[in-house]
Amino acid sequence: MNAFPEIKEIFFDDDTFNYRKARTLELCAKLKPLQFTWSCTSRVTTDYETLKAMKDAGCRLLIVGYDRATRKS
C-alpha cells in the first residue's frame, strides 16, 4: 500500500469472492502481510475457518447476499 498511501480501504466487488474455499484462503494468506483493511461481498454459507482467515487478513465488512428460492404452485 506504499504506492497509494491515501487509500484507506479496498472493497472487492466480486460475488464469487469466497465461493471456492481454497482460493479464498490462498488470497487471504497473500493479503495478510500487506496489513490493510478491506471488505467484500460474501456468501451466506461461508464456514468459520474461511471467515477467520478473512478477518485475520484484514477483512472488516461483509456484504452478504442470498437468493430467495421461488416456489411454483
Secondary structure, 3 states (H helix, E strand, C coil): CCCCCCCCEEEECCCCCCCCHHHHHHHHHHHHHHCCEEEEEEECCCCHHHHHHHHHCCEEEEEEECCCCCCCC
